[in-house]
């Protein structure tokens, strides 16, 4: 038997090949039936391993929602008690969870979609996807990607009464340490490959951002996408931003991401510059053409590290140019909610010490942005300069 279980920083993954593998949803157990102890190089007989197949290892809030699966080897005569197969498959399987933070666009990509691509792409469609913590709406939302990764219908394994049997199973997904990334030293694929995969899945035609000639005289108009938000971290002066950008020669699109991934992917892919306030909507940068520019607006509150970790650093591997614009206190709606000497405005670290929920409630859930147009203009001009040959 070929059994390899790896404990990585972000996920646990077990790969089992060329054996009698039986998956019993009722007991949340993956039984590995082997003929002899010699075929058990890593797990001793009767020794079991628990896996929560979601890529946010160490985050107990996320993992508390993830169903645990027992990997249980059984050898020789002891194999009799394990359940009998009543549904056999002649292709490998990947078992992964749609719990955790699924439904948040950033976590959908960084914790599930990119790891699923890294794990499943090598099978060239000849693999069954076994979903635990089933979310049919999630599969429907990303059906273009799911269909490109597997030629078969998804099995919502938690609901199965049958014992599904395979000769090869991967439990868990392979996840890079960095957000929105693939580690090419541990994978045959890169983020360049992944972005090409996205373009194919969603029939996106624009591969490279516009290249403006130095003597263009304004004939080439780059497209700027302003990511709108309707609940929090909204641009209060989006119209004013659009007018200023238009005056600099941009074609301006203002749009909010929604559940229609195909529609929004097409909008993003058609643009050369994308800007938005720090948040999950910026994850749509994955659909930008190569050499496009991402401008992340960083709200007050000390979120610089999170902002650059989530989007600034990953942009490098996507061949996207990155700029950020840190707003001043006068550009934040929080000045309307707190007195000028309040710690929210003057000492964000004191709020951070109260925990993530307290921090989020103030700086992410209550804060909108009113950009200083003259100050921001410099950043936008820099973005347009990056589009010149």
C-alpha positions as CSV (number, residue, x, y, z in Angstrom):
1,X,0.0,0.0,0.0
2,X,1.1,3.5,-0.7
3,X,-0.1,5.7,2.2
4,X,1.3,9.2,2.7
5,X,-0.1,11.5,5.3
6,X,1.4,15.0,5.5
7,X,0.8,17.6,8.2
8,X,1.4,21.0,6.6
9,X,1.0,24.5,8.1
10,X,-2.4,25.0,6.5
11,X,-3.8,21.5,6.1
12,X,-3.5,17.8,6.7
13,X,-3.6,15.6,3.6
14,X,-3.6,11.8,3.3
15,X,-3.0,10.2,-0.1
16,X,-3.9,6.5,-0.3
17,X,-3.2,4.5,-3.5
18,X,-3.7,1.0,-4.9
19,X,-5.6,-0.4,-2.0
20,X,-9.1,-1.5,-1.0
21,X,-10.5,1.8,0.4
22,X,-14.0,1.9,1.8
23,X,-15.8,5.1,2.8
24,X,-18.6,4.9,5.3
25,X,-20.4,8.1,5.8
26,X,-22.4,6.8,8.7
27,X,-19.3,6.5,10.9
28,X,-17.3,9.2,9.1
29,X,-14.6,6.6,8.5
30,X,-12.2,5.8,5.6
31,X,-11.3,2.2,6.0
32,X,-8.1,1.0,4.4
33,X,-8.1,-2.8,4.0
34,X,-4.6,-4.3,3.5
35,X,-3.5,-7.9,3.2
36,X,-0.5,-7.6,5.5
37,X,1.2,-5.4,8.1
38,X,4.1,-4.9,5.6
39,X,1.9,-2.7,3.5
40,X,1.3,-0.3,6.4
41,X,4.5,1.8,6.3
42,X,3.1,4.8,8.2
43,X,0.2,3.7,10.3
44,X,0.4,0.7,12.6
45,X,-2.5,-1.8,12.7
46,X,-5.4,-0.4,14.7
47,X,-3.8,3.0,14.7
48,X,-6.2,5.6,13.3
49,X,-5.8,9.2,12.2
50,X,-8.4,12.0,12.4
51,X,-8.6,14.6,9.6
52,X,-10.6,17.7,9.2
53,X,-10.4,18.2,5.4
54,X,-10.4,22.0,5.3
55,X,-7.5,24.3,4.6
56,X,-7.5,26.7,7.6
57,X,-5.4,24.6,10.0
58,X,-5.0,26.2,13.4
59,X,-8.2,28.3,13.1
60,X,-10.5,26.5,15.5
61,X,-13.4,28.8,14.7
62,X,-13.3,27.6,11.1
63,X,-12.5,24.0,11.9
64,X,-15.2,23.6,14.5
65,X,-17.7,23.5,11.7
66,X,-15.7,20.8,9.7
67,X,-16.7,17.2,10.0
68,X,-13.9,14.9,11.3
69,X,-13.0,11.9,9.2
70,X,-11.3,8.8,10.7
71,X,-8.6,7.1,8.5
72,X,-8.6,3.6,9.8
73,X,-6.2,0.8,8.5
74,X,-7.4,-2.8,9.0
75,X,-5.1,-5.7,8.3
76,X,-5.7,-9.3,7.2
77,X,-8.3,-11.2,9.1
78,X,-9.3,-8.1,11.0
79,X,-10.7,-6.7,7.8
80,X,-13.8,-8.7,8.1
81,X,-15.7,-6.3,10.4
82,X,-15.4,-3.4,8.0
83,X,-18.5,-2.7,5.9
84,X,-18.9,-4.3,2.5
85,X,-18.6,-2.3,-0.7
86,X,-21.9,-1.7,-2.4
87,X,-20.8,1.1,-4.8
88,X,-17.4,0.7,-6.4
89,X,-15.6,3.4,-8.5
90,X,-12.9,2.9,-11.1
91,X,-11.4,6.5,-10.7
92,X,-9.7,8.1,-7.7
93,X,-11.5,10.4,-5.2
94,X,-10.8,13.6,-3.3
95,X,-12.6,14.1,-0.1
96,X,-12.9,17.8,1.1
97,X,-15.1,20.0,3.2
98,X,-17.3,23.0,2.3
99,X,-17.6,24.2,5.9
100,X,-15.2,26.6,7.5
101,X,-15.6,30.1,6.0
102,X,-17.2,29.0,2.7
103,X,-19.5,31.7,1.3
104,X,-16.9,34.4,1.8
105,X,-15.3,35.0,-1.6
106,X,-11.8,35.3,-0.2
107,X,-12.0,32.1,1.7
108,X,-13.8,30.3,-1.1
109,X,-10.7,30.9,-3.3
110,X,-7.8,30.7,-0.8
111,X,-9.1,27.8,1.4
112,X,-11.1,25.8,-1.2
113,X,-10.8,26.6,-4.9
114,X,-7.1,27.1,-5.3
115,X,-6.3,24.1,-3.1
116,X,-8.9,22.0,-5.0
117,X,-7.3,23.0,-8.3
118,X,-3.8,22.1,-6.9
119,X,-5.0,18.7,-5.7
120,X,-7.4,17.7,-8.5
121,X,-5.8,19.1,-11.7
122,X,-3.3,16.2,-12.0
123,X,-6.2,13.8,-12.6
124,X,-7.3,15.7,-15.8
125,X,-11.0,15.3,-14.9
126,X,-10.8,11.6,-14.0
127,X,-11.6,12.0,-10.3
128,X,-14.7,11.9,-8.1
129,X,-15.2,14.9,-5.8
130,X,-16.6,13.8,-2.4
131,X,-17.9,16.8,-0.5
132,X,-18.4,16.6,3.3
133,X,-20.4,19.4,5.0
134,X,-22.3,19.6,1.8
135,X,-23.3,23.0,0.3
136,X,-25.0,22.4,-3.0
137,X,-25.4,26.1,-3.5
138,X,-21.6,26.5,-3.3
139,X,-21.1,23.8,-6.0
140,X,-23.7,25.5,-8.1
141,X,-22.1,28.9,-7.7
142,X,-18.7,27.6,-8.9
143,X,-20.0,24.9,-11.3
144,X,-17.8,26.1,-14.1
145,X,-14.7,25.3,-12.1
146,X,-16.1,22.1,-10.6
147,X,-17.0,20.7,-14.1
148,X,-13.5,21.5,-15.4
149,X,-11.9,19.6,-12.5
150,X,-14.1,16.5,-12.5
151,X,-16.0,14.7,-15.3
152,X,-18.4,13.3,-12.8
153,X,-21.3,14.5,-10.6
154,X,-20.3,15.6,-7.1
155,X,-21.0,13.1,-4.4
156,X,-22.3,14.7,-1.2
157,X,-20.8,12.0,0.9
158,X,-22.5,12.9,4.2
159,X,-25.9,11.9,2.8
160,X,-24.8,8.6,1.4
161,X,-26.0,5.3,2.9
162,X,-23.9,3.3,0.4
163,X,-20.3,2.3,1.2
164,X,-18.3,3.9,-1.6
165,X,-15.1,2.0,-2.6
166,X,-12.0,3.3,-4.4
167,X,-8.5,2.2,-5.1
168,X,-7.1,5.7,-4.7
169,X,-8.3,8.5,-2.4
170,X,-6.9,11.9,-1.3
171,X,-8.4,13.2,2.0
172,X,-7.9,16.9,2.3
173,X,-6.6,19.5,-0.1
174,X,-3.0,20.7,-0.8
175,X,-2.7,24.3,0.4
176,X,0.2,26.7,0.1
177,X,1.3,28.7,3.1
178,X,0.6,32.1,1.5
179,X,-2.9,33.3,0.8
180,X,-4.3,33.0,-2.8
181,X,-1.2,31.1,-3.8
182,X,0.3,27.9,-5.1
183,X,3.8,26.9,-4.0
184,X,5.5,25.8,-7.3
185,X,8.2,24.0,-5.2
186,X,5.5,21.6,-4.0
187,X,3.1,21.6,-7.0
188,X,3.4,21.0,-10.7
189,X,1.2,24.1,-11.2
190,X,1.6,27.8,-10.5
191,X,-0.8,30.7,-10.2
192,X,-0.2,31.5,-13.8
193,X,-1.6,28.0,-14.6
194,X,-4.5,28.6,-12.3
195,X,-5.4,31.9,-13.9
196,X,-5.3,30.4,-17.3
197,X,-7.6,27.7,-16.0
198,X,-10.0,30.4,-14.8
199,X,-9.9,32.1,-18.2
200,X,-10.8,28.8,-19.9
201,X,-13.5,27.9,-17.4
202,X,-15.3,31.3,-17.8
203,X,-14.4,31.9,-21.4
204,X,-12.5,35.1,-20.6
205,X,-10.8,36.6,-23.7
206,X,-8.6,39.3,-22.3
207,X,-5.2,37.9,-21.5
208,X,-3.1,41.1,-21.1
209,X,-3.9,44.5,-19.9
210,X,-3.8,47.5,-22.3
211,X,-0.3,48.9,-23.1
212,X,-0.5,52.6,-23.6
213,X,1.9,54.3,-26.1
214,X,3.8,57.3,-24.7
215,X,2.6,59.4,-27.7
216,X,-1.0,58.0,-27.5
217,X,-2.6,61.5,-26.8
218,X,-5.4,59.9,-24.9
219,X,-6.7,57.7,-27.8
220,X,-6.3,54.5,-25.7
221,X,-8.7,54.5,-22.8
222,X,-7.9,52.0,-20.0
223,X,-10.9,50.5,-18.2
224,X,-11.0,51.2,-14.5
225,X,-13.3,49.0,-12.3
226,X,-14.4,50.5,-9.0
227,X,-15.6,47.7,-6.7
228,X,-18.7,48.9,-5.0
229,X,-20.0,47.6,-1.7
230,X,-23.5,48.2,-0.4
231,X,-23.2,47.4,3.3
232,X,-19.9,48.4,4.8
233,X,-16.6,49.9,3.6
234,X,-18.5,51.6,0.8
235,X,-17.2,54.5,-1.3
236,X,-19.3,57.4,-0.3
237,X,-18.1,59.5,-3.2
238,X,-17.9,56.8,-5.9
239,X,-19.4,59.2,-8.5
240,X,-16.8,61.8,-7.7
241,X,-14.0,59.2,-8.1
242,X,-15.5,58.1,-11.4
243,X,-15.6,61.7,-12.7
244,X,-12.0,62.3,-11.7
245,X,-10.9,59.0,-13.3
246,X,-12.8,59.8,-16.5
247,X,-11.1,63.1,-16.7
248,X,-7.8,61.3,-16.7
249,X,-8.8,59.3,-19.7
250,X,-10.3,56.2,-18.1
251,X,-13.4,54.3,-19.1
252,X,-15.0,53.8,-15.7
253,X,-17.1,50.8,-14.5
254,X,-18.7,50.8,-11.1
255,X,-20.0,47.3,-10.1
256,X,-20.5,45.1,-7.1
257,X,-19.7,41.4,-7.0
258,X,-22.6,39.1,-6.5
259,X,-23.4,35.4,-6.7
260,X,-23.2,35.4,-10.5
261,X,-19.5,34.6,-10.8
262,X,-19.6,34.4,-14.6
263,X,-21.0,37.9,-15.0
264,X,-18.5,39.5,-12.6
265,X,-15.5,37.5,-14.0
266,X,-16.3,39.0,-17.4
267,X,-16.5,42.5,-16.0
268,X,-13.2,42.2,-14.1
269,X,-11.4,40.5,-17.0
270,X,-12.4,43.4,-19.3
271,X,-10.6,46.0,-17.1
272,X,-7.0,47.1,-16.8
273,X,-7.2,48.7,-13.3
274,X,-9.3,47.5,-10.4
275,X,-9.7,49.4,-7.2
276,X,-11.6,48.7,-4.0
277,X,-11.6,49.0,-0.2
278,X,-10.0,46.0,1.6
279,X,-12.4,43.1,1.6
280,X,-13.3,39.9,0.0
281,X,-14.5,41.6,-3.2
282,X,-10.8,42.2,-4.1
283,X,-10.4,38.4,-4.5
284,X,-11.8,39.0,-8.0
285,X,-8.4,40.1,-8.9
286,X,-7.9,36.5,-10.0
287,X,-9.9,37.4,-13.1
288,X,-7.8,40.4,-14.1
289,X,-5.7,40.2,-17.3
290,X,-1.9,39.9,-16.9
291,X,-0.1,43.2,-16.1
292,X,-3.3,44.8,-14.9
293,X,-3.1,47.0,-11.8
294,X,-4.8,46.4,-8.5
295,X,-5.3,49.4,-6.1
296,X,-6.3,48.4,-2.6
297,X,-7.8,51.1,-0.4
298,X,-6.7,50.5,3.2
299,X,-9.0,51.8,5.8
300,X,-7.8,53.1,9.2
301,X,-7.5,50.7,12.1
302,X,-4.1,49.1,11.5
303,X,-5.2,46.6,8.8
304,X,-2.1,47.1,6.7
305,X,-0.6,43.7,7.4
306,X,-3.8,41.9,6.7
307,X,-4.4,43.9,3.6
308,X,-1.0,43.2,2.1
309,X,-1.0,39.5,3.2
310,X,-4.4,38.9,1.6
311,X,-4.0,40.8,-1.7
312,X,-0.7,42.7,-1.9
313,X,1.7,39.7,-1.7
314,X,-0.5,37.3,-3.8
315,X,-0.6,39.8,-6.7
316,X,3.1,39.1,-7.4
317,X,2.5,35.5,-8.4
318,X,-0.5,36.5,-10.5
319,X,1.5,38.9,-12.7
320,X,-0.6,41.8,-11.4
321,X,0.9,45.2,-10.5
322,X,-0.1,46.3,-7.0
323,X,-0.6,49.7,-5.4
324,X,-2.2,50.6,-2.1
325,X,-3.7,53.8,-0.7
326,X,-3.9,54.2,3.0
327,X,-6.7,56.6,3.9
328,X,-6.3,59.3,6.5
329,X,-8.6,59.7,9.5
330,X,-10.5,62.5,7.7
331,X,-11.4,60.1,4.9
332,X,-13.1,57.6,7.2
333,X,-16.7,57.7,8.3
334,X,-15.5,56.8,11.8
335,X,-14.9,60.5,12.5
336,X,-18.6,61.0,12.4
337,X,-19.2,58.2,15.0
338,X,-16.5,58.9,17.6
339,X,-15.1,62.1,19.2
340,X,-11.7,63.2,17.9
341,X,-9.9,62.1,21.1
342,X,-11.5,58.6,21.1
343,X,-9.2,55.5,21.1
344,X,-10.9,54.1,18.0
345,X,-9.4,57.0,16.1
346,X,-6.1,57.4,18.0
347,X,-5.2,54.0,19.3
348,X,-6.5,51.1,17.1
349,X,-4.2,48.6,18.8
350,X,-6.3,49.0,22.0
351,X,-9.4,47.8,20.1
352,X,-7.4,45.0,18.6
353,X,-6.4,43.8,22.0
354,X,-10.1,43.2,22.7
355,X,-10.1,40.4,20.1
356,X,-11.0,39.9,16.4
357,X,-14.7,40.3,16.8
358,X,-14.3,43.7,18.5
359,X,-11.8,44.9,15.9
360,X,-14.1,43.7,13.0
361,X,-17.2,45.3,14.5
362,X,-15.5,48.8,14.4
363,X,-13.0,48.9,11.6
364,X,-14.6,46.6,9.1
365,X,-18.3,46.6,9.8
366,X,-18.8,50.3,10.7
367,X,-16.4,52.1,8.4
368,X,-17.1,53.7,5.0
369,X,-14.6,55.7,2.9
370,X,-14.8,59.2,1.5
371,X,-11.7,59.5,-0.6
372,X,-9.8,62.7,-0.8
373,X,-10.0,63.1,-4.6
374,X,-6.9,65.3,-5.0
375,X,-4.8,63.0,-2.7
376,X,-6.0,59.8,-4.4
377,X,-5.4,61.2,-7.9
378,X,-1.6,60.7,-7.5
379,X,-2.2,57.0,-6.9
380,X,-4.4,56.6,-9.9
381,X,-1.9,58.5,-12.1
382,X,0.7,56.1,-10.9
383,X,-1.5,53.1,-11.9
384,X,-2.0,54.6,-15.4
385,X,1.8,55.1,-15.7
386,X,2.3,51.4,-15.0
387,X,0.1,50.6,-18.1
388,X,2.5,52.5,-20.4
389,X,5.0,50.5,-22.5
